[in-house]
Structure formats: structure tokens, C-alpha cells
Amino acid sequence: MTSRTILAAALAAFLAVPASAQSVLEPASTRSTLEGVDRAGPWGQSAYTFALKVSTSIFKTVNLHRKKKGLGELEADPGLGVVAGAYSGDMVTGDFFGHFAPDGRDLKARLQEANVAHYAKVAEILWDATDENIQWSIEETVRSSVTDWLRSQEGHREALLDPTARIVGIGTAIRDERIVVTMLLGER
């Protein structure tokens, strides 16, 4: 697959409002990314719809895990959602993966650029998979990402189950051969 189709879906702006108003609050950066690139693929008829459903399902699954542990549910945060979606998009278009962009930008810099650096605390967890590891099923993608985070020895489990975390933004980006998820968990 040689096409470099990319789609990023920022979760929080959609969960925070009724379905009828969602298109009004869709982040401009996501809208412009979609022009001319949303197409059918192994994910189905729409890469954007697949990415949005993955983000939404991860949100619900993480909250179920938190509830089982006696923790409060996370609330979707539009600012964190935009930053998460943009960073997932950056990683697939820039062919990198990690908490630091090739230009050296870290989470703090990305939050400042988006004018959302007012949170008391924000943790970032990332997940990616390539075509040979993807079944292009929403359920399987969600199961794999959340399971990987919960089994992680690198602090991902702790971030997901942090009792002080109250808000979340999730962004999923797809390019033909790759899917990347960024989750930002925070405290106001």
C-alpha cells in the first residue's frame, strides 16, 4: 500500500456535545485533513469513521476498566482531544513514534501551541500498529490498544488508572499501513 492517506479523529469535541451539533465543533484541523482523503480501505468505507469509532470505543472501554477498579469515569475534554488527534496525525505523516516529535517538541510544547496548557497535570500514552498487526476491526483495535496499555511496564497502566485523572482526549490517525492512537489524561 503506497498511498499516504491520513485521517485524524479528535474524540473530545464529539463526546462533549449532542450528535446534531457535532459537525459544528469538529476541529478545523481535522476537517481540513479530511478533504479529498477519506476513502474506503481495509477499515471499511470511511477511514475517518473508523478512527472516530476507535477513539470513542477506547474512551468507553477505559472508563469501564476504571469503574471496575472503583475509580471515577473520565470526562471528554475538547482541548486535549484536539491535541491528541493532531499528534497522532503528526506521527503517521512524519513516520515517527514517541513522546518527542523529530523537531524536539514534547507534550508541554504541544499543549502550549494549542493554548491548552492550563491543566494541573497531563499524562500521554501512545499506541501504534502496522498493517501486518492490524485486523482492521474496531473491537480488535480497541482490545489490543487497551490491553497493551494495561499490561505495560512503562507507566501506561498507572496513567489509565490514575485516581486523580478526571479528563481525557483521544486522537486516532490512520494511514494505509498504520494506525496510531494518542491518549491524554489530565486533571484540571
N, C-alpha and C positions, 0 to 999 in steps of 0.2 A: 504494500500500500504506500503510494508515494505522495498522495495529497496531504497537505499540511493543514487540513481543516481543524479549526479550533472553535470551541464554544465554551463559554464560562457561564455558570448559573450561580448567582448570589442568592442564597436562601432567605436571609432575614427580611428583606424588603417584601417578600411574598407572604411570609407567615404572619407578619405583623398587621396585615390588612385583609379585609374581605376579598374574595375572589374577583368580584366585579370591579374593584379598584386596583388590582394588582398591576395591570399594564401601565397605569399612571405612575406608579412608584418604581417601575423597573429601572435599575441603574442605567444611566445613559451609556456608560462604558460597555455594559453587556449588550444593550440594544445595538450599538454601532458594530460590535464584534459579530453580531448575528447576520448582518446584511450580506446576502449572497453566499453564505457558507453553511447554513443549516440544511442538511440533506440526509437522505437515507444512508444507512450503513449497517454494520453488524449489530448496532444498537437498536435498530428499528427505523421508523420513518423520520424521526427527528432527533438529532444529537442533542439539541437544546432541551427537549422534553426529557430525554433520558437523563441528562446531567441534573436537571431540576428535580426529577423524581429521586435520583440517588441522594442528593443533598437533603431533601425532605424526609426520606426514609431513614437516613443516618440520624437526623435530628430526633425522630420518633424513637428509634432503637436505642440511642444513647440515653434518652430520658427514661425508657423502660429499665435499662440497667441501673440508672441512678435511683429510680424508685424502689427496685428490688433491694438496694443497699440502704434504704431509708433516707436517701438524700433528696433535696428539693429538685424539681424539674428546672431545666434551663429555659430561659426566655429568649426568643429570637431577637437579635439586635441588628438593625439595618446597617449601622456603620461598620460593625465587624463583618457582616455579610458581604458588603461591597469590597472590603479589603481582602477577605478570604478568596472571593471569586476572582478578583484581579490578580492575586498572587498565583493561584492555580493556573490562570491563563498565561501569566509570565513564564511559569515553569515549563509548560508544554510548548510555547512558542520559542523559548530560549534554550530548549533542550538541556535543562538542568534540573536538579532536585536538591533541596536543602533549605535550611533556615536563613541562609545568606544568598542573596542574588549575586550573579557574577560581578556586578558593579559595586558590591560590598554592602548594599542596603540590607538592613535587618528589620525585624518586626517593628521596633520602635520608629525607625525611619519611615516605614510604610504607613504606620498609624499617623505619624505627623503629616506626611504628604496628603493623606485623606482627611486631615483636620479632625481626627477622632482619637487624639492622644490623651483624652481626658479620663480614661479609665484608671481605677486604682491598681488593677493587675490584669494582664492578659497573657495567656499561655497559648502556644501554637503547636498543633500536631499535624503532621503531614502523612499522606499515603499515596503511593502510585503503583500502577501495574501496567505491564506492556501486553500487547496483543496475545502472545503465547500464554499469558497467565489470566486472561480475561475471558469469561464465558458470555459477556455482554447480556447479562441478566441483572436487573435491578436488585433482586433479592440476593443473588450471589455476590455482587459487588459490595453491597451493604454488609452482608455477613462477613466477607473477607476483610474489609477495612476495619470494622468494629472489633472483630476477633483479633486481628493483628495488633490493634492498639491495646486491647485488654491483656494480651499476652506479652506485651513489650516490656523489656527490662530497662528501657531508656526514659522512663518518666511519663509515657503516654497514658498508661493506666491511671497513674496518680492525677494527671491533669483531668482526665474524663470524670474521675470520681472525687475530685476536689470538693469538699463540702462548702467552700467559700465561693465557688464559681456559681454565678447566677445567670449569666448571659452567654450567648453563643452566636457565631456567624460561621456558616459553612459554604464553601465555594467548590464546585466541581467543574473541571475543564476536561474536554475530550479533544484529542487529535486522533486520526485514524488508528494508529497503533498504540495509543497510550491514554490512560485516564489518571488524573491527579485530583486529590481531594485535600483541601486545606480547612482545618477547623480551628477557630479562635475562641477560646473560652475565657470569660472575664468576670470581673467584679467592678461594679460602678463605684 
